Amino acid sequence: MTIKISKHFITGNPIGNLLRKRHSLILIEDQEGKYLFGEKANFYPKGIVRLIGGGLDENENSEIGAMRELAEETGLQLEAGQLKEVAQISISASTTQGEKYITVYLYYYKLQKGENLIFADDISNICALSREEFKNLIIRFEELNGIHELGKDTFDWKDYGQIYSYIHQIAYEFIV
C-alpha cells in the first residue's frame, strides 16, 4: 500500500524542482544492503547526494517516468511492475513567487544479481551509503545553507535542504 503524505514549506525563491509539477525518485538497494545515490558535480555542496530520478514529462505515468529516469541516469532498464511504489508526497511551498505545488512519487528497487549501474545524464557518480550514512545524509540536508547561483536559478540551500531532508527521511523510514 502506498502512503500519501502532504507537507507545506515556507521558502524564499523557489528551488528549480519546485518549478516542475511532478517527480519520481527511486530508492535503490544493492546486494550488500547499501543504498545508491547520485552525485551531481558542480551543483551540490560537498557531501550531498540525491535519490535517483527526476522530473516527469507532462501527463507521464509516474512509474513509467521513474523507469525512464532510472534508465537515463543509471543505464538500468526495467519493465512495468518491477518498482515498488512507497509514497506519494504532496508538497506545497510559499515562495517569493507565490504558492508552488509538486508531487513526488517515491519508489523502491532492490538490484538483482548481475545488475550494475553506470552514471549518466545529469549525475556524475553513483555512491553507495549504509543505513547510518543515509541517516547522516538527511542531517546534512537539514544543515544546508548559503545561496546557490547558477545563471537565473538562484535559491537558498536551506530551502532545498528542508524539502529534500523531508523526502529522504520518508525513504529512510521505509527501510528501517
C-alpha positions in Angstrom: 0.0 0.0 0.0 1.3 3.4 -1.0 1.3 6.1 1.8 0.1 9.5 0.8 1.7 12.4 2.7 1.3 16.2 2.4 3.7 18.8 3.7 3.9 22.6 3.5 7.1 24.6 3.5 7.9 28.4 3.6 10.8 29.2 1.3 12.5 32.2 -0.5 13.0 31.9 -4.2 11.6 28.6 -5.4 14.3 25.9 -6.0 14.3 24.6 -9.5 12.5 21.4 -8.6 9.5 23.4 -7.3 9.0 24.7 -10.8 8.3 21.2 -12.1 4.9 19.8 -11.0 5.8 16.1 -10.7 8.8 14.0 -9.9 9.6 10.3 -9.5 12.5 9.3 -7.2 13.8 5.8 -6.7 15.5 4.4 -3.5 17.8 1.7 -4.8 19.2 -1.0 -2.6 22.2 -3.0 -3.8 23.1 -6.7 -3.0 25.2 -5.7 0.0 22.3 -3.8 1.7 23.6 -0.3 0.8 21.5 2.4 -0.8 22.6 4.1 -4.1 22.5 7.8 -4.7 23.6 10.1 -7.5 26.2 12.8 -7.2 26.0 15.9 -9.3 29.3 17.6 -9.9 29.5 21.3 -9.7 26.0 21.6 -8.2 25.5 20.0 -4.8 27.6 21.1 -1.8 30.2 18.6 -0.6 28.7 15.5 1.0 25.3 16.0 -0.6 23.9 13.3 -3.0 20.4 12.5 -4.0 18.0 9.7 -4.8 18.0 8.7 -8.4 15.2 10.2 -10.5 13.8 13.5 -11.7 11.0 15.4 -13.2 8.2 13.8 -15.1 7.1 14.8 -18.5 3.6 16.3 -18.8 1.0 13.5 -18.5 3.7 10.9 -18.0 2.7 8.0 -15.7 4.9 8.2 -12.5 6.1 4.6 -12.8 7.0 4.9 -16.5 8.7 8.2 -15.7 10.7 6.6 -12.8 11.8 3.8 -15.2 12.8 6.4 -17.8 14.8 8.4 -15.3 16.4 5.2 -13.9 17.5 4.2 -17.5 18.7 7.8 -18.3 20.7 8.2 -15.1 22.0 4.6 -14.5 21.5 2.6 -17.6 19.2 0.1 -15.8 16.2 -0.9 -17.9 13.2 -2.2 -16.0 9.7 -3.2 -17.0 6.4 -2.1 -15.5 5.7 -3.7 -12.2 9.3 -4.1 -11.1 9.4 -0.9 -9.0 7.5 -0.8 -5.6 5.7 2.4 -5.0 6.4 3.6 -1.5 4.9 7.0 -1.1 3.1 9.8 -2.9 4.3 13.1 -1.3 2.4 16.3 -2.0 4.5 19.3 -1.3 3.3 22.9 -1.2 5.6 25.9 -0.6 5.0 29.5 0.0 7.7 31.3 -2.1 8.6 34.8 -3.2 6.9 33.9 -6.5 3.7 32.6 -4.9 2.5 29.2 -3.9 4.2 26.2 -5.6 2.9 22.6 -5.6 4.7 19.4 -6.5 4.0 15.7 -6.2 6.9 13.3 -5.6 6.4 9.7 -6.3 8.8 7.6 -4.3 9.7 4.1 -5.5 11.9 1.3 -4.2 14.0 -1.2 -6.2 16.4 -3.9 -5.0 19.1 -4.6 -7.5 19.1 -8.2 -8.7 22.2 -10.3 -9.0 24.2 -9.3 -12.1 22.6 -5.8 -12.4 25.0 -3.0 -12.4 24.5 0.8 -12.6 26.5 3.3 -14.5 26.3 7.0 -14.0 25.0 9.1 -17.0 22.8 12.0 -17.8 23.0 14.7 -15.1 24.7 12.6 -12.4 28.5 12.4 -12.2 28.8 9.4 -9.9 26.8 6.8 -8.1 27.7 6.2 -4.4 26.6 3.5 -2.0 25.6 4.5 1.5 25.0 2.3 4.5 21.8 3.0 6.6 23.9 5.1 9.1 25.4 7.1 6.2 21.9 7.5 4.8 20.7 8.9 8.1 23.7 11.3 8.2 22.8 12.5 4.7 19.4 13.6 6.0 21.2 15.6 8.7 23.5 17.2 6.1 20.4 18.2 4.1 19.0 19.8 7.2 22.2 21.8 7.8 22.5 23.2 4.3 22.8 27.0 4.0 24.1 29.6 1.6 22.9 30.9 -1.7 23.1 28.9 -4.9 23.6 31.0 -8.0 23.7 29.4 -11.4 22.5 31.8 -14.1 18.9 32.9 -13.3 18.5 29.9 -11.0 19.1 31.4 -7.5 17.9 29.8 -4.3 18.8 29.3 -0.7 20.3 25.9 0.0 18.4 25.9 3.3 15.1 25.9 1.4 16.4 23.0 -0.7 17.6 21.1 2.4 14.4 21.4 4.3 12.4 19.9 1.4 14.9 17.2 0.4 15.7 16.2 4.0 11.9 15.5 4.4 11.7 13.4 1.2 14.9 11.5 2.1 13.5 10.9 5.6 10.4 9.3 4.2 12.7 7.0 2.1 14.8 6.2 5.1 11.8 5.3 7.3 10.7 2.8 4.6 14.0 0.8 5.1 14.1 1.0 8.9 
